[in-house]
Structure formats: C-alpha cells, structure tokens
Amino acid sequence: MQDIMDIKDIAFPNLGIYLRNVPKSFSIFGFEIALYGVIIGIGVLCGVLLAAHVAKKEKLDADIIWDFAIYAIIFSIIGARIYYVIFSWDMYKDNLIGILNLRNGGLAIYGGVIAAFLTLWVYCKVKKQRFLQIADICVPGLVLGQVIGRWGNFTNREVFGEYTDSLLAMRLPIDAVRSSDISEKIAANIVEGTNYIQVHPTYLYESLWNLALLLLMLCYRQHKKFEGEQWLLYLGGYGLGRAWIEGIRTDTLFLPHTTIAVSQLLAVVLFVAALAADVLIRLYLNRKGTKTATVTIEAETQKEAKVSVEATDKQQ
C-alpha cells in the first residue's frame, strides 16, 4: 500500500483492497448530485418494495404500505434532522438557517426511526389499521433500507470509528474527512510520512449487522408467536448492534453537558425494553394457553360424564 493517498482514494490494507477515485458526487447538466442521497434513495425504494412484498404475503393490500411510505419518508427526514440538531445545538445556535441545509449532512438514523414509528401510529389511527400488524410488515423493509443506506456514509467518508489494525481496517486521506471526527487516538497513530488515518469502518459493521438481522427476521416471520414480535425483534436486535458500534464511533452525539452517547443510551434502553416485553408477552400467552387448555379439558370431561349419565338413564 502506498504511503501518500489521493484525496479520493479509500483503502482496506489488511484485505489488500485499494480503491482509487471513489467519488462523493456526480454532475448532471451542471447540477451536482451527492451519491449519499442517491444511495439513501435506493435504500428507501428497496425497503418499501420489500415491505409491500411482505404485506402481500400477509394478505394485506400493498397499497397501504405505499400510501404510508409517502408520509414516512417525509417525516423521517424531518425527524432525523431534528434529532441531529438537538444534540448538535452548539453547531447551529448561531446559524439557524444552517438547520435547513441538508447538503452538508446531519441526519441521525434514530431520529428518523422514531419519527417513522410515530407517523405509523398516527396513520393507523386515522386509517383504522392495526399498528403492530403494519409495524411487523414494515420493519424488514426498514432494516433493508438501513443495510443499503449505510453505504452512503462510505462515499461521504464518515461514520467511522477509532484507530484499528484489524482485518477490516480502513484508510482514508486526512483531507477527505472532517477534522472533528479525528480523535486523539486516531491522530496519535498517524504514521509519520503518510497522509491518511486508519480506522474502524463502523458504517460497514452496522450494514453487516443489519443484514444478519434482516435474514433472521425473514426466517422467523412464519414462526412469530404474537403480533408485534417482529417489531420488538427490530428494536432489540438493532439496539444491541448499535450499542456496541456507537461505542467505537468518533462522531457520536452526546447528551448536553455530559459524556453520555445519546444513541448508545437509547439503543441499550430499546434492547432491554424489547427483550423484557417479548419475555413478558410469551409468559402471558403461555399462561393463557395453559388456562384455556385446562378449561377445555374440564369441559370435555364434564361433557363425557353427562353423556355417560344419560346413557345409564336410558339403559335403566
């Protein structure tokens, strides 16, 4: 691997991969289009297509998913931006107009997810649909969108972690990344005579984690025990992965005046809450099933006894 990288190059030295001239954008008729936005758009489209497919499998009109998707996309973008701005307020408090400038980045996935589920709750209330049923149908598509969308961070040279020399270690030219994302540990490991940093590709970790979660959800779909279990699987599964990945990222958002990573805290809370809810619901259903079985057996026993008595009376 070369010691001096071009500003558009990206390398994975321990895999022997060196990518040259990886663009951040492309131009059409003089208008610059960010690859980040294109990749996010592809992720959204693929996610909605998957959710519509699952809806058909569940005997639900797929038009409901497409209708909801229009609202979900709009409010998810707003939610993702609000979440980011709230926990990066020092960056915007003296430049409020900058809040509207999405071309400089600044979307937080958890803000988008929260907004999407709130939108779904309102949508189901208005359209008289069952929230948990629609949520179960939509979450595989949501995860697929995240699997694809994370690669927008790859082209943007963002969402990376601390220094590492692991198998998946990634090298990025110093001038290609935001200076605020270069931690003390990363800076201390910059080799003299080079112009790159070597870091954890946390966007890749999250994409692979979500892919595994998606496969699990699709395999388990036919075996779910109750309505809403796929939704809980998403909240807990994504939360578990995000909790450890957030711990090694260098662009973490913190609770104001603390060193507590807000998305990591939220991820842990959602994982614990989803796991607890799943266990409690299963226990309730098992207890309910046992009671139902007992009542049924007692009813059958009483019925058989009644028939026996009637038969005896006839013989007499």
C-alpha positions in Angstrom: 0.0 0.0 0.0 1.2 3.5 -0.8 2.1 6.0 1.9 0.6 9.0 0.2 -3.1 8.6 -0.9 -5.0 10.7 -3.3 -7.9 12.6 -1.7 -10.5 10.4 -3.4 -8.8 7.1 -2.6 -10.1 4.6 0.1 -8.1 1.5 1.1 -8.5 -1.6 3.2 -4.9 -2.6 3.7 -5.3 -5.9 5.5 -7.7 -7.1 2.8 -5.3 -5.9 0.1 -8.0 -3.6 -1.4 -7.1 -0.1 -2.7 -9.9 1.9 -4.3 -9.0 4.8 -6.5 -11.1 7.9 -7.3 -14.2 7.0 -5.2 -16.5 10.0 -5.9 -18.7 11.7 -3.4 -21.0 13.1 -6.1 -21.6 13.3 -9.9 -22.8 16.0 -12.1 -25.8 16.1 -14.5 -26.3 19.2 -16.6 -24.1 21.1 -14.2 -26.1 20.1 -11.2 -24.1 18.3 -8.5 -25.8 15.2 -7.1 -24.4 13.6 -3.9 -24.0 9.8 -4.0 -25.1 9.8 -0.4 -28.6 11.0 -1.4 -28.8 8.5 -4.3 -27.8 5.6 -2.1 -30.3 6.6 0.6 -33.0 6.9 -2.1 -32.2 3.4 -3.4 -32.3 2.0 0.2 -35.7 3.6 0.7 -37.2 2.3 -2.5 -35.9 -1.3 -1.9 -37.2 -1.1 1.7 -40.7 -0.1 0.6 -40.7 -2.8 -2.1 -39.8 -5.4 0.4 -42.5 -4.2 2.9 -45.1 -4.3 0.1 -44.0 -7.8 -0.8 -44.3 -8.9 2.9 -47.8 -7.2 3.0 -49.0 -9.4 0.1 -47.7 -12.5 1.9 -49.7 -11.4 4.9 -52.8 -11.0 2.7 -52.8 -7.2 3.3 -53.3 -4.7 0.5 -49.8 -3.5 -0.5 -51.3 0.0 -1.4 -51.5 0.6 2.3 -47.7 0.3 2.5 -47.1 2.6 -0.4 -49.6 5.1 1.0 -47.9 5.1 4.4 -44.4 5.3 2.8 -45.1 8.8 1.4 -45.8 10.2 4.9 -43.0 8.1 6.5 -40.3 9.4 4.1 -41.2 13.0 4.7 -41.5 12.8 8.5 -38.5 10.5 8.8 -36.2 13.1 7.2 -37.6 15.8 9.4 -37.2 13.6 12.5 -33.6 12.6 11.6 -32.7 16.2 11.2 -34.4 17.4 14.4 -32.6 14.6 16.4 -29.3 15.6 15.0 -29.8 19.4 15.5 -31.0 18.9 19.1 -27.8 17.0 20.1 -25.6 19.3 18.0 -27.1 22.5 19.1 -23.8 24.4 19.6 -23.2 24.0 15.9 -26.5 25.7 14.9 -27.4 28.1 17.7 -25.7 31.0 16.0 -26.6 29.9 12.4 -30.3 28.9 12.5 -30.6 29.0 8.7 -28.0 26.2 8.6 -30.6 23.9 10.1 -32.3 23.8 6.7 -29.1 23.0 4.8 -29.2 19.2 4.5 -26.5 19.1 1.8 -23.8 19.4 4.5 -25.1 16.3 6.2 -26.6 15.9 9.6 -29.2 13.2 9.7 -29.4 10.8 12.6 -31.0 7.4 11.9 -32.6 7.1 15.3 -34.5 10.3 14.8 -35.8 9.0 11.5 -36.8 5.7 13.1 -38.7 7.4 15.9 -40.4 9.7 13.5 -41.4 6.8 11.3 -43.0 4.8 14.1 -44.9 7.9 15.4 -46.1 8.5 11.8 -47.2 4.9 11.6 -49.1 5.1 14.9 -51.0 8.2 13.6 -51.5 6.7 10.2 -53.0 3.5 11.7 -55.3 5.5 14.0 -56.6 7.5 11.0 -56.9 4.6 8.6 -58.2 2.2 11.3 -55.4 -0.3 10.8 -53.6 -2.4 13.5 -50.3 -0.7 14.4 -48.5 -3.9 15.4 -49.6 -5.7 12.3 -48.3 -2.9 10.0 -45.1 -2.5 12.1 -44.3 -6.2 11.7 -44.7 -5.9 8.0 -42.7 -2.7 7.6 -39.6 -3.5 9.8 -37.9 -5.9 7.3 -38.1 -3.1 4.7 -36.7 -0.6 7.3 -33.8 -2.8 8.0 -33.1 -3.4 4.3 -33.1 0.4 3.8 -30.5 0.7 6.6 -28.3 -2.1 5.1 -28.1 -0.2 1.8 -28.3 3.4 3.2 -25.2 3.0 5.4 -23.1 2.8 2.2 -23.8 6.5 1.7 -21.5 7.0 4.7 -18.8 5.1 2.8 -18.9 7.6 -0.2 -19.1 10.5 2.3 -16.0 9.3 4.3 -17.9 9.4 7.6 -19.3 7.3 10.4 -16.0 5.6 11.2 -14.5 4.5 14.5 -11.3 4.7 16.4 -7.9 3.6 15.2 -7.5 -0.2 14.4 -5.3 -2.6 12.7 -7.9 -5.3 12.4 -8.8 -7.3 9.3 -11.4 -4.7 8.2 -9.3 -1.6 9.0 -9.9 1.2 6.6 -7.6 4.0 5.4 -8.9 7.5 4.5 -6.9 10.6 3.4 -6.8 13.1 6.3 -8.0 15.9 4.0 -11.1 13.8 3.0 -12.6 13.7 6.4 -13.9 16.2 8.9 -11.2 17.2 11.4 -13.8 16.9 14.2 -14.0 13.2 13.5 -10.3 12.6 14.1 -9.9 11.6 17.7 -6.7 11.9 19.8 -6.2 8.1 19.4 -6.5 8.3 15.6 -4.1 11.3 15.5 -1.6 9.5 17.7 -1.5 6.6 15.3 -0.9 8.6 12.1 2.4 7.2 10.7 5.0 9.9 10.0 5.4 10.5 6.3 1.8 9.4 5.4 -1.3 11.5 4.8 -4.0 9.0 6.0 -5.8 7.8 9.0 -6.6 4.1 9.7 -9.9 3.4 11.4 -12.8 1.0 12.1 -15.3 1.2 9.2 -18.3 1.3 11.6 -20.7 2.0 8.7 -19.7 -1.4 7.3 -20.2 -3.1 10.7 -23.7 -1.7 11.0 -24.6 -2.7 7.5 -23.4 -6.3 8.1 -25.2 -6.4 11.4 -28.4 -5.2 9.9 -28.1 -7.7 7.1 -27.9 -10.5 9.6 -30.8 -9.1 11.5 -32.9 -8.9 8.3 -32.1 -12.6 7.4 -33.2 -13.5 11.0 -36.4 -11.6 10.7 -37.3 -13.1 7.3 -36.6 -16.7 8.5 -38.5 -16.2 11.8 -41.5 -14.4 10.3 -43.6 -17.5 9.8 -42.9 -18.6 13.4 -43.7 -15.5 15.3 -45.7 -16.0 18.4 -47.7 -12.8 18.5 -48.4 -9.7 16.6 -45.7 -7.1 17.1 -42.9 -9.6 17.7 -41.1 -8.7 14.5 -41.2 -5.0 15.6 -39.7 -6.0 19.0 -37.1 -8.1 17.2 -36.1 -5.0 15.2 -36.0 -2.7 18.3 -33.9 -5.1 20.3 -31.8 -6.5 17.5 -30.8 -3.1 16.1 -30.4 -1.7 19.6 -28.0 -4.5 20.6 -25.8 -3.9 17.5 -25.9 -0.1 17.7 -25.0 -0.1 21.3 -21.5 -1.6 20.7 -20.9 0.1 17.3 -21.8 3.5 18.8 -19.1 2.9 21.4 -16.3 3.0 18.9 -17.5 5.8 16.6 -15.8 9.2 16.7 -18.8 11.3 15.6 -21.1 10.4 18.5 -23.8 12.8 19.6 -23.8 13.3 23.4 -26.5 14.3 25.9 -26.0 18.0 26.6 -23.2 18.7 29.2 -22.4 15.0 29.6 -20.2 12.4 28.0 -23.1 10.0 27.6 -23.6 9.0 24.0 -27.3 9.6 23.3 -27.8 6.9 20.6 -25.9 4.4 22.6 -28.1 5.0 25.7 -31.2 4.8 23.5 -30.0 1.6 21.9 -29.5 -0.1 25.3 -32.8 1.1 26.6 -34.6 -0.2 23.5 -32.8 -3.6 23.7 -33.7 -4.1 27.3 -37.3 -2.9 26.8 -37.8 -5.1 23.7 -36.4 -8.2 25.4 -38.4 -7.6 28.5 -41.6 -7.1 26.5 -41.0 -10.2 24.5 -40.5 -12.4 27.5 -43.5 -11.0 29.4 -45.8 -11.4 26.4 -44.6 -15.0 25.9 -45.2 -15.8 29.6 -48.7 -14.3 29.4 -49.5 -16.2 26.3 -48.2 -19.5 27.8 -50.2 -18.9 31.0 -53.3 -18.0 29.0 -52.8 -21.1 26.8 -52.5 -23.3 29.9 -55.7 -21.9 31.4 -57.5 -22.3 28.1 -56.3 -25.9 27.8 -57.4 -26.6 31.4 -60.9 -25.2 30.8 -61.2 -27.2 27.6 -60.2 -30.4 29.3 -62.7 -29.8 32.2 -65.4 -29.0 29.7 -64.7 -32.2 27.7 -64.7 -34.2 30.9 -68.0 -32.8 32.1 -69.4 -33.4 28.6 -68.3 -37.1 28.7 -69.7 -37.5 32.2 -73.0 -36.1 31.1 -73.2 -38.4 28.1 -72.4 -41.3 30.4 -75.1 -40.4 32.8 -77.6 -40.0 30.0 -76.6 -43.4 28.6 -77.1 -45.0 32.0 -80.5 -43.4 32.4 -81.6 -44.8 29.1 -80.5 -48.3 30.0 -82.5 -48.2 33.2 
